[in-house]
Amino acid sequence: MAPPNLFLEKISSYFQEEKVPSSRFSLSSDRKISIDGVTLLSEVPNNIILSSFSSIPHSSSPDSPPPKHILKSVESNVENGVFLGLSVKTPDHRILNPIGKFNNRKFLSLFRFKTWWSTMWVGSSSSDLQMETQMILLHVPEITSYVLILPIIEGSFRSAIHPGPEGEIVLCVESGSTKVKADAFTSCAYLHVGDNPYDLMRDALSAVRVHLRSFRLLHEKTPPRIIDRFGWCTWDAFYLTVEPVGVWHGVKSLSENGVPPKFLIIDDGWQSINMDHEDHFHDSKDLSGLGSQMLCRLYRFKENDKFGKYRGGTMLSPNAPRFDQEKHDKMFMEMIELAERKKAMKNDDSTLPEASTIEYLNEEEGGDGGERGGLKALICDLKKEFSSLDDVYVWHALCGAWGGLRPGTTHLNSKVTRAKAAEGLDKTMYDLAVVMIEKGGIGLVDPKEAHELYEAMHSYLADAGVSGVKVDVFHTLEYVSEDHGGRVKLAKAYYDGLTKSLRKNFGGSGLIASMEQCNDFFFLATNQISMARVGDDFWFEDPNGDPMGVYWLQGVHMIHCSYNSLWQGQFIQPDWDMFQSDHLCAEFHGASRAICGGPVYVSDKVGRHNFDLLRKLVLPDGTILRCQHYALPTRDCLFENPLFDGRTLLKLWNLNKFGGVIGVFNCQGAGWNPEERKCKAYPECYKTTSGFLSPDDVEWEQNESTSKFRNNKLFAVYLHKTGDFHLMKACEKLDITLQPSSFEIVTIVPVYGTNEKTEFAAVGLENMFNSGGAVQCLEQKLEGKNVGYLMKIKGAGKFLAYTSLKPVKVVLNDESIEFDWSSSNGVLKFEVPWRGGELSDAQILISS
């Protein structure tokens, strides 16, 4: 029988008006799946079928009708894709079905190494694959192409790829409930071919988007306005001990030093939560134990008492409470020690003091003496004092809190539901969060009331001045789907409620999704959500013991983010997470954030900042020089292992309005270990590594405005760290050698000119990591015998350009200014002042 709950129709008369060309994929009688005659998979079982795009029905859901330009694009690529289906004799809730093998073919895959997080894996045989693989990209050099194998959603089932016992690819098709079974599928996976791996991802996901109608692509949505801004997150400063005074001083310490956060994220620790053994309607006092918050449930939608005590004007008064991060950390460590002692004594802990929370406010002091103002008053005061602060986000878990909603405490119907991981997660990395969630279960709100859960939380927050939320622990749902129609049905109910609330309360875009890196989320939750994390958490050190100091995990984070973005970036704006500006590897992280294409934010402890580093990322008004795309690995990195092959540098490309940028990072020294099922150090690879870069590494065609640069003959190339400048042909290669955990940011811009004597290139601000992001407008204008280059420049500092001849003059904001020009290499430099956020107008005149 067909999978239940899928409403189907032919895609539209749009595809029926013309004869659809036959697919380039084929399944032969000797059971081989081929593309243009080149074998991809052999030993394909007899129960596997391939169906062309136009031969199967597609969803008729009214939620996400595809726009015409996507329909047209999909129609033009119909022959490049095919759906894979299968049938079994007996209906089941979890089907493990081989779909074939491959050998001696390079692949890149993305797999879940934890419930919430995914990362890359490369190899050359299907036997090299990992559990819970979300996609496979095959290199097919025989036809100068790439093939994507993508498990997707069909009806009430989702699919993933697992390794088989005999080296085969196994498709796991599961509902997440023993009560939801099926025996036949026509589209549980999708295959697509293309000659450009980046276009391939877009074209394949466009086809799946038209087929499922359950999500929208990134370019169809509006990202949160924090996307091109600097922010501060409270997590690493306070963890669960976050409270109003510390929050205030955190914003203050950055703002006073010329690096004002334009957004603030109040992370976990502000909610009203408690454990099942505690009073139903009072905040938990004992959250110092490792993972203790993961056993807590939400008991009201308002802020906890720490924040509730805040009165309007408290921090604006001359006698406002002070904050000492060192003392705070000491108290926090004492709390942890007390919790460990109690744990060791088990039930015989009567001689020990009671647990307490860290607070700097009391009911008797502060403010205007009026009633509690809580979160609303705090946000109001923050925005009064710090005019640059535009957005305040707060954290919450998808189900309310880590442990969901406590039954009997609100108007909603919730029930503590046993949590159990899917079988496919057995071989993922040990995760305390999973242990605690399975131990305590989830206080799951009835799926019929999911929209009321989000409306209750978000309407209160929006009224308090909160403009967005960071939603965590997305894949809790797959742990509790047994009695709710399976994981797809349960997810749809929750994601629908979240979508409606996002539109109503946070302008349709004020949400960062986190702990969400599974295909359920991308195919079902991204109709409205437009920003999500693409890496595991930033770990300043390994919590399980760090064999190589604080270094080895830092490169791993960059690999997570960059490779995951290859497919996740089709759905959402990749968010590379926060980092700490005073970390030993802070510059390493900061450089990657500068070119990632998303927001830049830190989680510094109060007063502990590296302002020299931050000023390379952040302008005085709290904005950033953001790239126009999102950072992705270059083609020559796609099938390599920049973590522990001992030879490959990670190269990331991105685009600015008038040029490109390549970040080169030595991430060697750590990565996934399949036998130990965890990320571990590979110290033998933590060494100096060499490689090369070229202007041709930049994927100019991925932005319409830069596509013309593919035909440019000459480029100006500037290396931020060394300060070196080169003129290079498009295909030329520049050798580069990097020490472990080091990097180089390379700005690459086209050289313009009416002839060889009047060449010009606008590099950008040399004091910023993303130098080229400063150039917001560039025009060429003939003025008599002179050639003029007109620019609009964002930011301040030393501007760098190239001119083949010494300029006649440089005019900045209508005034002629002094400049430096080198006859040896044509490098032109002049100072650009800060104009309060306004763009500077520059004109460079060169004699022709």
Salt bridges, closest charged atoms under 4 A:
ASP36 OD2 - ARG24 NH2 2.54
GLU43 OE1 - LYS101 NZ 3.57
ASP92 OD1 - HIS93 NE2 3.99
GLU132 OE1 - ARG112 NH2 2.78
GLU132 OE1 - ARG158 NH2 3.14
GLU132 OE2 - HIS162 NE2 3.20
GLU142 OE2 - ARG105 NH2 2.80
GLU174 OE1 - ARG94 NE 3.38
GLU174 OE2 - ARG158 NH1 2.90
GLU174 OE2 - ARG487 NH1 3.12
ASP199 OD1 - ARG202 NH1 3.23
ASP203 OD1 - ARG202 NE 3.43
GLU220 OE2 - ARG209 NE 2.90
ASP228 OD1 - ARG229 NE 3.90
GLU256 OE2 - LYS252 NZ 2.75
ASP267 OD2 - LYS470 NZ 3.07
ASP276 OD2 - ARG297 NH2 2.87
ASP279 OD1 - HIS282 ND1 2.97
ASP305 OD1 - ARG300 NH2 3.14
ASP305 OD1 - ARG372 NH1 3.51
ASP329 OD1 - LYS605 NZ 3.42
ASP329 OD2 - ARG608 NH1 3.50
GLU359 OE1 - LYS309 NZ 3.01
GLU363 OE1 - ARG311 NH2 3.68
GLU363 OE2 - ARG372 NH2 2.41
ASP390 OD2 - ARG229 NH1 2.85
ASP390 OD2 - LYS262 NZ 3.14
ASP391 OD2 - ARG225 NE 2.82
ASP391 OD2 - ARG229 NH1 3.65
GLU423 OE1 - ARG94 NH1 3.42
GLU452 OE2 - HIS451 NE2 3.99
GLU455 OE2 - LYS504 NZ 2.90
ASP463 OD2 - LYS376 NZ 3.40
GLU478 OE1 - ARG112 NH1 2.95
GLU478 OE1 - HIS475 ND1 3.76
GLU478 OE1 - ARG487 NH2 3.26
ASP483 OD1 - LYS179 NZ 2.60
ASP496 OD2 - LYS500 NZ 3.20
ASP520 OD1 - ARG158 NE 3.33
ASP520 OD2 - ARG487 NE 2.74
ASP537 OD1 - ARG533 NH2 2.84
ASP577 OD2 - ARG533 NH2 3.42
GLU587 OE2 - LYS616 NZ 3.56
GLU587 OE1 - LYS721 NZ 3.17
ASP604 OD2 - HIS609 ND1 2.85
ASP612 OD1 - ARG615 NH1 3.98
ASP636 OD2 - LYS651 NZ 2.74
GLU640 OE2 - LYS106 NZ 3.29
GLU640 OE1 - ARG647 NH2 3.14
ASP645 OD2 - ARG647 NE 3.96
GLU676 OE1 - LYS678 NZ 3.90
GLU676 OE2 - LYS680 NZ 3.21
ASP696 OD1 - ARG710 NH1 3.33
ASP697 OD2 - LYS651 NZ 2.99
GLU699 OE2 - ARG635 NE 2.87
GLU701 OE2 - ARG710 NE 2.75
GLU766 OE1 - LYS829 NZ 3.36
GLU831 OE2 - LYS798 NZ 3.25
ASP841 OD1 - LYS792 NZ 2.54
